[in-house]
């Protein structure tokens, strides 16, 4: 049990720092090409991606439901 917690923790830390390094690199490119406007647009687009994916997933789940009217 302890070994699996250690592995889970190491994977969490790995992806935490990978995500941070990728994010700061993309932000640097956005700032280089479009200054603060590009950085602000990136700051809006990055959270919009999982929001869009979640809404799409919810729509698919709702489309698969069968409506049964109450009597």
CORJOFEN-V789819 format. One record per helix or strand of 3 or more residues. SS is the DSSP state (alpha for helix, beta for strand). FROM is the first residue (numbers start at 1). TO is the last residue. Records with the same first field share a line. If there is no record, write none. Layout:
SS=FROM-TO / FROM-TO
This chain:
alpha=2-64
